[in-house]
Amino acid sequence: MVLNILILLVGFAALVKGADVFVDGSASLARLFKVSGLIIGLTIVALGTSAPELAVSTTAALSGSNEIALSNVIGSNVFNLLMVLGICAVISPVPTSNDIVKRDFPVSLGATVLVFLFSSGWKLFSSGNFLNIDTSVEATTFRRIFGITLLVLFVIYIAFLIFDAKKHPTKEEDTEKTKLGKCLLMILIGLALVIGGGQAVVHSAKAIARDAGMSETLIGLTVVALGTSLPELVTSIVAARKNETELAIGNVVGSNIFNLLFILGISTSIHPIGVNYASLQDLVILFFVSVLTFLFLFRKKKLTRIEGLIMILLYTSHVIFAILR
């Protein structure tokens, strides 16, 4: 128990320090290439912080038990929207931009709806099983062709971001620029510390939870869900505290798009996913959570502390529902 607690503390320290270096390197890269922090957040930072989800989902797909891929993506996206953005907003109101509201968040919403339709979500209502709590009941199959479609859409989205960044470069700033090699080194070192620290936290927290008598289900819903989203959480909080708010919100929205289109696309292309009614319920929850967050951002072009608190309370309610279900 003492060793696990020590590993937990070291893991958290690595997470915080790694996020600090990762954000500095990413922000320097944005200035060097004269692109906004939002674009870096939507691409490099989002890809980096989604590495744990990618590892979990692809490993599950290769082992043939990739039903975890869908639940992993849904759980991570709900956590990102409600907890990561919620905590950032409670610390300090999070302003957003027109690009997020008019371009990127609608893409995330559309991807959520598309995944729901690909999962044959209409059966959730037509069969009368919306309240079915038997998670072993398979509703339908997420086919390989759907996964390939998601990957194609992801490539189109990234290509559009790159084209838009070249078309609208940011204004030159009178700040000392970091060399490309140093930027990339900072990003790699920071990312390694974030992912390694996250893994240390997850494994040690699992061991502590088992010693405390928690069930495997409860551990999965809490410790593992938190663990795979720790990079997004810590990176966004550090970015917000450094006043890199575009990078912070870009990280969350970009990670969600990355999870839905790329990670789920890769997993399903490897092996079709058997979708149960619980996953369909969770997709509906993810959609409504996404709409709520979008309305918060659209209304005042920022997330306030009160809205952040509401989002944290909603996530707590979601976890309780998942446990009782």
C-alpha positions as CSV (number, residue, x, y, z in Angstrom):
1,M,0.0,0.0,0.0
2,V,2.8,2.4,0.9
3,L,4.7,1.7,-2.3
4,N,1.5,2.3,-4.4
5,I,0.9,5.6,-2.7
6,L,4.4,6.6,-3.4
7,I,4.0,5.6,-7.1
8,L,0.7,7.6,-7.2
9,L,2.4,10.7,-5.9
10,V,5.4,10.4,-8.3
11,G,2.9,9.8,-11.2
12,F,0.9,13.0,-10.4
13,A,4.2,14.9,-10.2
14,A,5.2,13.6,-13.6
15,L,1.8,14.6,-15.0
16,V,2.0,18.1,-13.7
17,K,5.6,18.7,-14.8
18,G,5.0,17.0,-18.2
19,A,1.9,19.1,-18.9
20,D,3.9,22.2,-18.0
21,V,6.7,21.4,-20.5
22,F,4.2,20.1,-23.1
23,V,2.1,23.3,-23.1
24,D,5.2,25.5,-23.3
25,G,6.5,23.5,-26.2
26,S,3.2,23.5,-28.0
27,A,2.7,27.3,-27.5
28,S,6.2,27.9,-28.8
29,L,5.5,25.8,-31.9
30,A,2.4,27.8,-32.6
31,R,4.3,31.0,-32.5
32,L,7.1,29.6,-34.6
33,F,4.8,28.5,-37.4
34,K,2.5,31.6,-36.9
35,V,-0.6,29.5,-36.3
36,S,-3.0,30.0,-33.5
37,G,-2.9,28.0,-30.2
38,L,-6.3,26.7,-31.1
39,I,-5.0,24.9,-34.2
40,I,-2.1,23.4,-32.2
41,G,-4.6,22.4,-29.5
42,L,-6.9,20.8,-32.0
43,T,-4.1,18.8,-33.6
44,I,-0.8,18.1,-31.9
45,V,-2.0,18.5,-28.3
46,A,-5.2,16.7,-28.9
47,L,-3.4,13.8,-30.5
48,G,-0.8,13.6,-27.7
49,T,-3.3,13.7,-24.9
50,S,-5.5,11.1,-26.5
51,A,-2.6,8.6,-26.7
52,P,-3.9,6.6,-23.7
53,E,-7.4,6.2,-25.3
54,L,-5.7,5.1,-28.6
55,A,-3.6,2.5,-26.8
56,V,-6.5,1.1,-24.9
57,S,-8.9,0.9,-27.9
58,T,-6.4,-0.5,-30.4
59,T,-5.1,-3.1,-27.9
60,A,-8.7,-4.1,-27.2
61,A,-9.5,-4.3,-30.9
62,L,-6.5,-6.5,-31.7
63,S,-7.4,-8.9,-28.9
64,G,-10.9,-9.2,-30.3
65,S,-12.6,-7.7,-27.2
66,N,-13.0,-4.2,-28.7
67,E,-16.5,-3.6,-27.3
68,I,-14.4,-1.6,-24.7
69,A,-13.3,0.7,-27.6
70,L,-16.7,2.4,-27.8
71,S,-17.3,2.7,-24.1
72,N,-13.7,4.1,-23.7
73,V,-14.4,6.8,-26.3
74,I,-17.8,7.7,-24.9
75,G,-16.6,7.8,-21.3
76,S,-13.5,9.9,-22.2
77,N,-15.5,12.4,-24.2
78,V,-18.1,12.9,-21.4
79,F,-15.3,13.4,-18.9
80,N,-13.5,15.9,-21.2
81,L,-16.6,18.0,-21.7
82,L,-18.0,18.0,-18.2
83,M,-15.0,17.6,-15.9
84,V,-12.0,19.0,-17.9
85,L,-13.8,22.1,-19.1
86,G,-15.8,22.3,-15.9
87,I,-12.7,22.3,-13.6
88,C,-11.0,24.8,-15.9
89,A,-14.0,27.1,-15.8
90,V,-14.2,26.9,-12.0
91,I,-10.5,27.8,-11.7
92,S,-11.0,30.7,-14.2
93,P,-13.7,31.5,-16.8
94,V,-12.7,30.0,-20.1
95,P,-13.3,32.2,-23.1
96,T,-13.8,30.6,-26.5
97,S,-13.5,31.8,-30.1
98,N,-15.8,31.9,-33.2
99,D,-13.8,29.1,-34.8
100,I,-14.6,26.7,-31.9
101,V,-18.3,27.7,-31.8
102,K,-18.9,27.8,-35.6
103,R,-16.4,25.2,-36.9
104,D,-14.9,22.7,-34.5
105,F,-17.7,22.1,-31.9
106,P,-20.3,21.5,-34.6
107,V,-17.8,18.9,-36.1
108,S,-17.7,17.2,-32.7
109,L,-21.5,17.2,-32.4
110,G,-21.9,15.9,-36.0
111,A,-19.4,13.1,-35.3
112,T,-21.3,12.1,-32.2
113,V,-24.6,11.9,-34.1
114,L,-22.8,10.0,-36.9
115,V,-21.4,7.4,-34.5
116,F,-24.9,7.0,-32.9
117,L,-26.4,6.4,-36.4
118,F,-23.6,4.0,-37.3
119,S,-24.4,2.1,-34.1
120,S,-28.0,1.7,-35.4
121,G,-29.2,3.9,-32.6
122,W,-32.7,4.0,-34.0
123,K,-33.1,0.5,-32.5
124,L,-32.8,2.0,-29.0
125,F,-36.2,3.6,-29.5
126,S,-37.9,1.3,-32.0
127,S,-37.3,-1.8,-29.9
128,G,-38.6,-0.1,-26.7
129,N,-35.4,-1.0,-24.9
130,F,-34.2,2.5,-24.0
131,L,-34.3,1.6,-20.3
132,N,-32.8,-1.8,-20.8
133,I,-30.2,-2.2,-18.1
134,D,-28.8,-5.6,-19.2
135,T,-25.4,-4.5,-20.6
136,S,-24.9,-8.0,-22.0
137,V,-27.7,-7.5,-24.5
138,E,-26.2,-6.7,-27.9
139,A,-28.3,-4.3,-29.9
140,T,-26.4,-4.2,-33.2
141,T,-22.9,-4.2,-34.8
142,F,-20.7,-1.2,-35.6
143,R,-19.4,-2.5,-39.0
144,R,-15.9,-2.1,-40.5
145,I,-17.1,0.1,-43.4
146,F,-18.3,2.6,-40.8
147,G,-14.9,2.7,-39.2
148,I,-13.3,3.4,-42.6
149,T,-15.8,6.2,-43.2
150,L,-14.8,7.8,-39.9
151,L,-11.1,7.7,-40.8
152,V,-11.8,9.4,-44.2
153,L,-13.8,12.1,-42.4
154,F,-10.9,12.6,-39.9
155,V,-8.4,13.1,-42.7
156,I,-10.6,15.6,-44.4
157,Y,-11.0,17.6,-41.2
158,I,-7.3,17.7,-40.4
159,A,-6.5,18.7,-44.0
160,F,-9.0,21.5,-43.7
161,L,-7.4,22.7,-40.5
162,I,-3.9,22.7,-42.1
163,F,-5.3,24.6,-45.2
164,D,-7.1,27.1,-42.9
165,A,-3.9,27.7,-40.8
166,K,-1.9,28.4,-43.9
167,K,-4.6,30.8,-45.3
168,H,-4.9,32.7,-42.0
169,P,-1.5,32.9,-40.3
170,T,-1.3,34.7,-37.0
171,K,0.3,38.1,-36.7
172,E,4.1,38.3,-35.9
173,E,4.7,38.9,-32.2
174,D,7.7,40.6,-30.7
175,T,8.6,37.6,-28.6
176,E,11.7,35.5,-28.7
177,K,11.1,32.4,-30.7
178,T,12.2,29.0,-29.6
179,K,14.0,26.9,-32.2
180,L,12.1,24.1,-33.9
181,G,14.3,21.4,-32.5
182,K,13.8,22.6,-28.9
183,C,10.0,22.9,-29.4
184,L,9.8,19.3,-30.6
185,L,12.0,18.1,-27.8
186,M,9.9,19.9,-25.2
187,I,6.7,18.4,-26.7
188,L,8.2,14.9,-26.7
189,I,9.6,15.1,-23.2
190,G,6.4,16.6,-21.9
191,L,4.2,14.1,-23.6
192,A,6.3,11.2,-22.3
193,L,6.0,12.5,-18.7
194,V,2.2,13.0,-19.2
195,I,1.6,9.5,-20.5
196,G,4.0,7.8,-18.2
197,G,2.7,9.7,-15.2
198,G,-0.9,8.9,-16.2
199,Q,-0.1,5.2,-16.4
200,A,1.6,5.2,-13.0
201,V,-1.4,6.9,-11.5
202,V,-3.9,4.5,-13.0
203,H,-2.0,1.3,-12.0
204,S,-1.2,2.5,-8.5
205,A,-4.8,3.8,-8.0
206,K,-6.2,0.5,-9.2
207,A,-4.1,-1.4,-6.6
208,I,-5.1,1.0,-3.8
209,A,-8.8,0.7,-4.8
210,R,-8.6,-3.1,-4.7
211,D,-6.9,-3.0,-1.3
212,A,-9.8,-0.7,-0.2
213,G,-12.3,-3.3,-1.3
214,M,-13.7,-1.5,-4.4
215,S,-15.3,-3.7,-7.1
216,E,-13.8,-4.1,-10.6
217,T,-16.8,-2.3,-12.1
218,L,-16.5,0.7,-9.8
219,I,-12.8,0.8,-10.5
220,G,-13.4,0.8,-14.2
221,L,-16.0,3.5,-14.0
222,T,-13.9,5.8,-11.9
223,V,-10.2,5.1,-11.8
224,V,-9.7,3.9,-15.4
225,A,-12.0,6.5,-16.8
226,L,-10.2,9.2,-15.0
227,G,-6.8,7.7,-15.8
228,T,-7.2,7.7,-19.6
229,S,-8.4,11.3,-19.4
230,L,-5.7,12.6,-17.0
231,P,-3.5,14.0,-19.9
232,E,-6.4,16.1,-21.2
233,L,-7.3,17.2,-17.7
234,V,-3.9,18.3,-16.5
235,T,-2.8,19.7,-19.9
236,S,-5.9,21.9,-20.2
237,I,-5.7,23.1,-16.5
238,V,-2.0,24.0,-17.0
239,A,-2.8,25.8,-20.3
240,A,-5.6,27.7,-18.8
241,R,-3.4,28.9,-15.9
242,K,-0.7,30.0,-18.4
243,N,-3.4,32.0,-20.2
244,E,-3.2,29.7,-23.2
245,T,-7.0,29.4,-23.2
246,E,-7.3,28.6,-26.9
247,L,-4.9,25.7,-26.5
248,A,-6.9,24.5,-23.4
249,I,-10.3,24.4,-25.1
250,G,-8.8,23.2,-28.4
251,N,-7.3,20.3,-26.6
252,V,-10.7,19.2,-25.3
253,V,-12.7,19.7,-28.5
254,G,-9.8,18.2,-30.6
255,S,-9.5,15.2,-28.3
256,N,-13.2,14.5,-28.6
257,I,-13.1,14.7,-32.4
258,F,-9.9,12.6,-32.4
259,N,-11.6,10.0,-30.2
260,L,-14.7,9.7,-32.3
261,L,-13.3,9.8,-35.8
262,F,-9.7,8.4,-35.5
263,I,-9.6,6.1,-32.5
264,L,-13.1,4.6,-33.1
265,G,-12.3,4.5,-36.8
266,I,-9.1,2.6,-36.2
267,S,-10.7,0.2,-33.7
268,T,-13.7,-0.6,-35.9
269,S,-11.5,-1.0,-39.0
270,I,-9.5,-3.7,-37.1
271,H,-12.6,-5.5,-35.8
272,P,-16.3,-4.7,-35.9
273,I,-17.8,-3.7,-32.6
274,G,-20.8,-5.4,-30.9
275,V,-22.8,-2.5,-29.5
276,N,-25.0,-3.1,-26.5
277,Y,-27.9,-1.1,-25.2
278,A,-25.9,0.5,-22.4
279,S,-23.5,2.0,-25.0
280,L,-26.4,3.4,-27.0
281,Q,-27.8,5.0,-23.8
282,D,-24.3,6.5,-23.2
283,L,-24.2,7.9,-26.7
284,V,-27.5,9.7,-26.1
285,I,-26.0,11.1,-22.9
286,L,-22.9,12.2,-24.7
287,F,-25.0,14.0,-27.3
288,F,-27.0,15.9,-24.7
289,V,-23.9,16.8,-22.8
290,S,-22.3,18.1,-26.0
291,V,-25.4,20.2,-26.8
292,L,-25.4,21.6,-23.3
293,T,-21.7,22.5,-23.5
294,F,-22.2,24.1,-26.9
295,L,-25.1,26.2,-25.6
296,F,-22.9,27.4,-22.7
297,L,-20.1,28.4,-25.0
298,F,-22.5,29.9,-27.6
299,R,-24.5,32.0,-25.1
300,K,-21.6,34.1,-23.7
301,K,-18.7,33.0,-25.8
302,K,-17.1,31.6,-22.6
303,L,-17.7,29.2,-19.8
304,T,-18.4,30.8,-16.4
305,R,-17.6,29.4,-13.0
306,I,-21.3,28.7,-12.3
307,E,-21.6,26.7,-15.5
308,G,-18.3,24.9,-14.7
309,L,-19.8,23.9,-11.3
310,I,-23.0,22.7,-13.0
311,M,-20.9,20.6,-15.4
312,I,-19.0,18.9,-12.6
313,L,-22.2,18.1,-10.7
314,L,-23.7,16.6,-13.9
315,Y,-20.6,14.4,-14.3
316,T,-21.0,13.2,-10.7
317,S,-24.7,12.3,-11.5
318,H,-23.6,10.5,-14.6
319,V,-21.2,8.3,-12.7
320,I,-23.8,7.5,-10.1
321,F,-26.3,6.6,-12.9
322,A,-23.6,4.3,-14.5
323,I,-23.0,2.6,-11.1
324,L,-26.6,2.0,-10.3
325,R,-27.4,0.8,-13.9
